[in-house]
Structures are given as structure tokens and as C-alpha cells.
Amino acid sequence: MIYTLTGAMGSGKSTVGRLLAARHGWAFVDLDLLIAETAGKSIPEIFRECGENGFRDAETRALEDAVTAYEGGTMILSLGGGTLLREENRFIVRTVSHCIYLRATAATLAARLREQADGRPLLQGEGSLETKIARILADRSAIYEAAATRIVDTDGKTPAQVADEVEKLLYL
């Protein structure tokens, strides 16, 4: 079984995914790390050199590679915040996985990302961090909700508490 974790940057996909995998001995794949490893470049470098469309192309290839390499058992696949923007990626996720949306408010995400904002290409430019994140959520929340088989709210919760809630949804 493949479980995908989706949500905005800072929602806890990678942290919770690693925690779940470690608790149960499951495979874990962080799609953003897979993209960076395959390209031999950081995500910001890929954005600078290839633009967002080039990055999204690499993201689709990495998603295809991750699900193709799946050999059974349980795998937690942490998606990038924008992975589900492409219909072909939503189709792949719906076809091969149970998708869990880790939902958080713009205020929560801004607090979590405040120290990392400089390394996040979509958080650059004018305006407050919370305003930028609110715009991203306005564009993506409906996509996340439509793709998800389950939703876990993460505001005010530790990664361990979120992982506990995800486990309950998975009937563990």
C-alpha cells in the first residue's frame, strides 16, 4: 500500500512521513529530495535554472519513478506542495495511493516556515510571509481536498500527534 501525504509547504509532510515510516519500518520517499538527488541540484537551483514549469516536469518524472519503483509492503510518499497542481499527478496519486491531506492555516504555516522562507522559491517577493502563504492556500486547498481520502488538521499539534492521528485513519 502506498500512502501519499499532501499539503502546503510546512504542513509536516516530510516530518510526519519520516516518523510514520520509522515507527513501522515502512519505506519512505520524500519527492522533493528525490527530485534534488536526481537533478544533482537543490530545489531553488532547479527553479532558477528551469523555472517553475521545468521543476514541475521533474516533479512528475520523480512521482512516476517513485511509484514505479514501489515493490510492495507499505510506502509513505511525501509529495511536494505543488505536486497535485498537475492533473496527470492527481491521476497517478488517485490510482496508486491513499492520499492524506495535512491541513494547516496560513498563520501556522508562516510560523513554521519563518526561518526557512529564504530557501523557498514561491515565498520570495513582496508582501508578508503569511499573505504569500494565504494566496498559495487559496489556489491549492480545493485541489488538496479533492485528492485526499482523509484530512488531518495539523494546527497546534506536534508531528507525533499528527502521526498518531494519521495512524488512526489507517486503522493501525
N, C-alpha and C positions, 0 to 999 in steps of 0.2 A: 504494500500500500504506500502511495505517495501522499504526503500531506504538504500542501503549499501554504506558506504564510505570506499574506499580503497586507498592505497598509502603507501609509505615508512614511517618508524618511523619519527616523526617530521613534517609530511606533513600537520597536522592540523585536522586529522580525528575526534579526541575526542573533541577538542575545537570547531570546526565548527559544529559538530553534536549536542553538547550541546546547542550551540547558536541557531541553527535552531529549535530544539525541544522547547526551551524556547520561541522563538518568536511566535510559532504557537500552543503551547500546545500539542505537539506530544510526544509520548513515545520515550525514548532514552535508548539504551543499548550499553555500551562500552564492547566489547568482552573480552578485557584483564582484565577489572575489574571483569567481570562475572567469568572468569577462576580463578582469585585470590580469590574471595569470596567463590567459590565452593570448592576450594582446601584448603582454610584457610591458604594460604601461598602467598608470593609475587612471581611475575614472576621470578626474579633472583633465589629465593629459589627453585622453580619448576625446572628451568633449571639445577641448581646444583644437585638436588636430582634425577631427572628423565631424564636428558639430553634433547636435542632438540626434539628427537622423542617422548619422553614422554609428553613434553609440547605440541607438535603438536597433539597428541592423545586427550589431554584435550581440546585443541582448537576446534577440530572437534566436540567433545561432546557438548561443550558450544554453538557452532554455531547451532547444531541440537536443543538444548534446547531452544535457543532464538527464532528460527523460529517456533518451535512447540508451544511455549507459546504465540505467537502473536495472538491477539484476534480481529483484525480488526482495523480500523482507520489508522493512519499513524504512522510508527515507523522508526526512524533513527537508524541504526545499524552500529556502528563504528567497523570495522574489525581490527584485528592486522595486522601489516606489512607483516607477513608471512602466513596469513590465506589462501590466494589463491595459495600457493605453492602446495597444495594437490588437485588433480583432483576432488575428492569427494566434497571438499568445493567449488570449482569453479562451479560444477554442482548444488549444493544447492543454491548458490548465483544467478546463471543464472535462475534457476527455480522459485525462490520466490521473486526476488527483481529487482529493477533498480539500477545498480551499477555505482557510480560516483568515478572516479579516481582523487584524489587531487595530482597533479603532481608538483614536485619541483626538482631543481637541487641539486647535491651533495653539492655545496657551500652553498646554502640556508639551506639545512638540517643540515649541520655541524654547521652553525651559531646558528640555533635554538636549537641544542642538546648539544652544548658545555658544558653547566652546568649540564646536566643530563647523560652524557656518562658513568659515572661510574656505574650507575644502569641499564645499558642496556647490557645484556649478549653478543649480537652479535657485540658490539663495543669494546670488550676487545681485548687485544693482541697488537702485533707490528704494527707500521705504523701510519700515521696521521689519524685523525678522518675523514677528507674529503676523503681520499683514501679508507678507510674501507666502507664508505657510497657509494662511487662510485662503488665499487665492488658489493655491495648489489643491487644497481640500475641496474647494468649490468645484474645481474641474474634475476631480477624481473620485470623490466619495461615492457617487452613484455607481461608478464602474466597479469599485471595490465591493460594494454591497451586492451588486448583481452577480458577481463572480463567486461570492462566498457561499459556502454551505452552512457556515457558522460565523458568528461575530462575537468577539470578546472585547469589551471596553477596558482600556488599559490605564485610564486616568487615575492617579492616586494609588497605583499598585506597583509593587516591586516586580522584577522579572520572574521571581519564583512564584509569586501569587498568580501572575498571568499564566505561567506554565501549568500551575495547578488547575486553573480554570480550563485551559486547553485540554489537559488530560481528562477532565470530567466529560468534556464534549466528545472525546474519543473513546469513552467508556472504559478507561483503564482503571 
